[in-house]
Amino acid sequence: QVQLVESGGGSVQAGGSLRLSCAGVSAYTSSSYCVGWFRQAPGKKREGVAAISTAHGDTYYADSVKARFTIALDNAKGILYLQMNSMKPEDTAMYYCAATGPPSPPGTGDANMGWPWADFAYWGQGTQVTVSS
């Protein structure tokens, strides 16, 4: 299984921007219908943030990040990006790159958010993002 490797995390003040990158997605773009980003804040469960269809480029966002975050997939380089603008302290979390898995066994993403968030099954190690007020 090819490893997903995130980078670009760090500390930023509220209102600032960061861009996360994830290498290794090229190993999943032919077998996974979506790749995306999740995050997990201390004491909270992991939640979906942004996803993109590998076949059509359709994008999906959590309501909390719409109009602030943008997901992009560079197929030539095999890198997934997450551009985060107008950041808020509540964006502080560990951010994970992920890819959807086969129909069985079930994915380990966010079942409460429904499709496609529940189907994610492959995960990177994460990169920390901290937003200060």
Contacts in CASP RR format, 6 or more apart in sequence:
PFRMAT RR
TARGET T0000
AUTHOR 0000-0000-0000
METHOD contacts of the structure
MODEL  1
QVQLVESGGGSVQAGGSLRLSCAGVSAYTSSSYCVGWFRQAPGKKREGVA
AISTAHGDTYYADSVKARFTIALDNAKGILYLQMNSMKPEDTAMYYCAAT
GPPSPPGTGDANMGWPWADFAYWGQGTQVTVSS
1 122 0 8 1.000
2 24 0 8 1.000
2 27 0 8 1.000
2 28 0 8 1.000
3 24 0 8 1.000
3 124 0 8 1.000
4 22 0 8 1.000
4 23 0 8 1.000
4 24 0 8 1.000
4 25 0 8 1.000
4 28 0 8 1.000
4 97 0 8 1.000
4 98 0 8 1.000
4 99 0 8 1.000
4 122 0 8 1.000
4 123 0 8 1.000
4 124 0 8 1.000
5 22 0 8 1.000
5 23 0 8 1.000
5 24 0 8 1.000
5 97 0 8 1.000
5 124 0 8 1.000
5 125 0 8 1.000
6 20 0 8 1.000
6 21 0 8 1.000
6 22 0 8 1.000
6 95 0 8 1.000
6 96 0 8 1.000
6 97 0 8 1.000
6 124 0 8 1.000
6 125 0 8 1.000
6 126 0 8 1.000
6 127 0 8 1.000
7 20 0 8 1.000
7 21 0 8 1.000
7 22 0 8 1.000
7 23 0 8 1.000
7 127 0 8 1.000
8 18 0 8 1.000
8 19 0 8 1.000
8 20 0 8 1.000
8 21 0 8 1.000
8 127 0 8 1.000
9 18 0 8 1.000
9 20 0 8 1.000
9 95 0 8 1.000
9 127 0 8 1.000
9 128 0 8 1.000
9 129 0 8 1.000
10 18 0 8 1.000
10 127 0 8 1.000
10 128 0 8 1.000
10 129 0 8 1.000
10 130 0 8 1.000
11 130 0 8 1.000
11 131 0 8 1.000
11 132 0 8 1.000
12 18 0 8 1.000
12 87 0 8 1.000
12 129 0 8 1.000
12 130 0 8 1.000
12 131 0 8 1.000
12 132 0 8 1.000
13 131 0 8 1.000
13 132 0 8 1.000
13 133 0 8 1.000
14 87 0 8 1.000
14 88 0 8 1.000
14 89 0 8 1.000
14 131 0 8 1.000
14 132 0 8 1.000
14 133 0 8 1.000
15 85 0 8 1.000
15 86 0 8 1.000
15 87 0 8 1.000
15 88 0 8 1.000
15 131 0 8 1.000
16 85 0 8 1.000
16 86 0 8 1.000
16 87 0 8 1.000
16 131 0 8 1.000
17 83 0 8 1.000
17 84 0 8 1.000
17 85 0 8 1.000
17 86 0 8 1.000
17 87 0 8 1.000
18 84 0 8 1.000
18 87 0 8 1.000
18 129 0 8 1.000
19 81 0 8 1.000
19 82 0 8 1.000
19 83 0 8 1.000
19 84 0 8 1.000
20 37 0 8 1.000
20 81 0 8 1.000
20 82 0 8 1.000
20 84 0 8 1.000
20 95 0 8 1.000
20 97 0 8 1.000
20 127 0 8 1.000
20 129 0 8 1.000
21 79 0 8 1.000
21 80 0 8 1.000
21 81 0 8 1.000
22 35 0 8 1.000
22 36 0 8 1.000
22 37 0 8 1.000
22 79 0 8 1.000
22 80 0 8 1.000
22 81 0 8 1.000
22 82 0 8 1.000
22 97 0 8 1.000
22 124 0 8 1.000
23 78 0 8 1.000
23 79 0 8 1.000
24 78 0 8 1.000
24 79 0 8 1.000
25 35 0 8 1.000
25 73 0 8 1.000
25 78 0 8 1.000
25 79 0 8 1.000
25 80 0 8 1.000
25 97 0 8 1.000
25 99 0 8 1.000
26 75 0 8 1.000
26 78 0 8 1.000
28 35 0 8 1.000
28 54 0 8 1.000
28 99 0 8 1.000
28 122 0 8 1.000
29 35 0 8 1.000
29 54 0 8 1.000
29 73 0 8 1.000
29 75 0 8 1.000
29 78 0 8 1.000
30 54 0 8 1.000
31 101 0 8 1.000
31 102 0 8 1.000
32 54 0 8 1.000
32 99 0 8 1.000
32 100 0 8 1.000
32 101 0 8 1.000
32 122 0 8 1.000
33 53 0 8 1.000
33 54 0 8 1.000
33 55 0 8 1.000
33 100 0 8 1.000
33 116 0 8 1.000
33 119 0 8 1.000
34 51 0 8 1.000
34 52 0 8 1.000
34 53 0 8 1.000
34 54 0 8 1.000
34 60 0 8 1.000
34 99 0 8 1.000
34 100 0 8 1.000
34 116 0 8 1.000
34 119 0 8 1.000
34 120 0 8 1.000
35 51 0 8 1.000
35 52 0 8 1.000
35 54 0 8 1.000
35 73 0 8 1.000
35 80 0 8 1.000
35 97 0 8 1.000
35 98 0 8 1.000
35 99 0 8 1.000
35 100 0 8 1.000
36 49 0 8 1.000
36 50 0 8 1.000
36 51 0 8 1.000
36 52 0 8 1.000
36 71 0 8 1.000
36 80 0 8 1.000
36 82 0 8 1.000
36 97 0 8 1.000
36 98 0 8 1.000
36 99 0 8 1.000
36 120 0 8 1.000
37 48 0 8 1.000
37 49 0 8 1.000
37 50 0 8 1.000
37 51 0 8 1.000
37 71 0 8 1.000
37 80 0 8 1.000
37 82 0 8 1.000
37 95 0 8 1.000
37 96 0 8 1.000
37 97 0 8 1.000
37 98 0 8 1.000
38 46 0 8 1.000
38 47 0 8 1.000
38 48 0 8 1.000
38 49 0 8 1.000
38 95 0 8 1.000
38 96 0 8 1.000
38 98 0 8 1.000
38 109 0 8 1.000
38 110 0 8 1.000
38 117 0 8 1.000
38 120 0 8 1.000
38 123 0 8 1.000
39 46 0 8 1.000
39 47 0 8 1.000
39 48 0 8 1.000
39 49 0 8 1.000
39 91 0 8 1.000
39 93 0 8 1.000
39 94 0 8 1.000
39 95 0 8 1.000
39 96 0 8 1.000
39 129 0 8 1.000
40 46 0 8 1.000
40 47 0 8 1.000
40 93 0 8 1.000
40 94 0 8 1.000
40 96 0 8 1.000
41 90 0 8 1.000
41 92 0 8 1.000
41 93 0 8 1.000
41 94 0 8 1.000
44 93 0 8 1.000
45 110 0 8 1.000
46 96 0 8 1.000
46 109 0 8 1.000
46 110 0 8 1.000
47 62 0 8 1.000
47 110 0 8 1.000
47 113 0 8 1.000
48 62 0 8 1.000
48 109 0 8 1.000
48 110 0 8 1.000
48 113 0 8 1.000
48 117 0 8 1.000
49 61 0 8 1.000
49 62 0 8 1.000
49 65 0 8 1.000
49 69 0 8 1.000
49 82 0 8 1.000
49 95 0 8 1.000
50 59 0 8 1.000
50 60 0 8 1.000
50 61 0 8 1.000
50 62 0 8 1.000
50 65 0 8 1.000
50 69 0 8 1.000
50 70 0 8 1.000
50 71 0 8 1.000
50 82 0 8 1.000
51 59 0 8 1.000
51 60 0 8 1.000
51 61 0 8 1.000
51 71 0 8 1.000
51 116 0 8 1.000
51 117 0 8 1.000
52 58 0 8 1.000
52 59 0 8 1.000
52 60 0 8 1.000
52 71 0 8 1.000
52 72 0 8 1.000
52 73 0 8 1.000
52 80 0 8 1.000
53 59 0 8 1.000
54 73 0 8 1.000
57 73 0 8 1.000
59 71 0 8 1.000
60 116 0 8 1.000
61 69 0 8 1.000
61 71 0 8 1.000
62 113 0 8 1.000
64 90 0 8 1.000
65 84 0 8 1.000
65 91 0 8 1.000
68 84 0 8 1.000
68 85 0 8 1.000
68 86 0 8 1.000
68 87 0 8 1.000
69 82 0 8 1.000
69 83 0 8 1.000
69 84 0 8 1.000
69 85 0 8 1.000
70 82 0 8 1.000
70 83 0 8 1.000
70 85 0 8 1.000
71 80 0 8 1.000
71 81 0 8 1.000
71 82 0 8 1.000
71 83 0 8 1.000
72 80 0 8 1.000
72 81 0 8 1.000
72 83 0 8 1.000
73 79 0 8 1.000
73 80 0 8 1.000
73 81 0 8 1.000
74 80 0 8 1.000
74 81 0 8 1.000
80 97 0 8 1.000
82 95 0 8 1.000
84 91 0 8 1.000
84 129 0 8 1.000
87 131 0 8 1.000
88 131 0 8 1.000
89 131 0 8 1.000
89 132 0 8 1.000
89 133 0 8 1.000
90 131 0 8 1.000
91 129 0 8 1.000
91 131 0 8 1.000
92 129 0 8 1.000
92 130 0 8 1.000
92 131 0 8 1.000
93 128 0 8 1.000
93 129 0 8 1.000
94 126 0 8 1.000
94 127 0 8 1.000
94 128 0 8 1.000
94 129 0 8 1.000
95 126 0 8 1.000
95 127 0 8 1.000
95 128 0 8 1.000
95 129 0 8 1.000
96 123 0 8 1.000
96 124 0 8 1.000
96 125 0 8 1.000
96 126 0 8 1.000
97 123 0 8 1.000
97 124 0 8 1.000
97 126 0 8 1.000
98 109 0 8 1.000
98 120 0 8 1.000
98 121 0 8 1.000
98 122 0 8 1.000
98 123 0 8 1.000
98 124 0 8 1.000
99 120 0 8 1.000
99 121 0 8 1.000
99 122 0 8 1.000
100 107 0 8 1.000
100 116 0 8 1.000
100 119 0 8 1.000
100 120 0 8 1.000
100 121 0 8 1.000
100 122 0 8 1.000
101 107 0 8 1.000
101 119 0 8 1.000
101 120 0 8 1.000
101 121 0 8 1.000
101 122 0 8 1.000
102 121 0 8 1.000
105 121 0 8 1.000
106 118 0 8 1.000
106 119 0 8 1.000
107 118 0 8 1.000
107 119 0 8 1.000
107 120 0 8 1.000
107 121 0 8 1.000
108 120 0 8 1.000
108 121 0 8 1.000
108 123 0 8 1.000
109 117 0 8 1.000
109 118 0 8 1.000
109 119 0 8 1.000
109 120 0 8 1.000
109 121 0 8 1.000
110 117 0 8 1.000
110 118 0 8 1.000
110 120 0 8 1.000
111 117 0 8 1.000
111 118 0 8 1.000
END
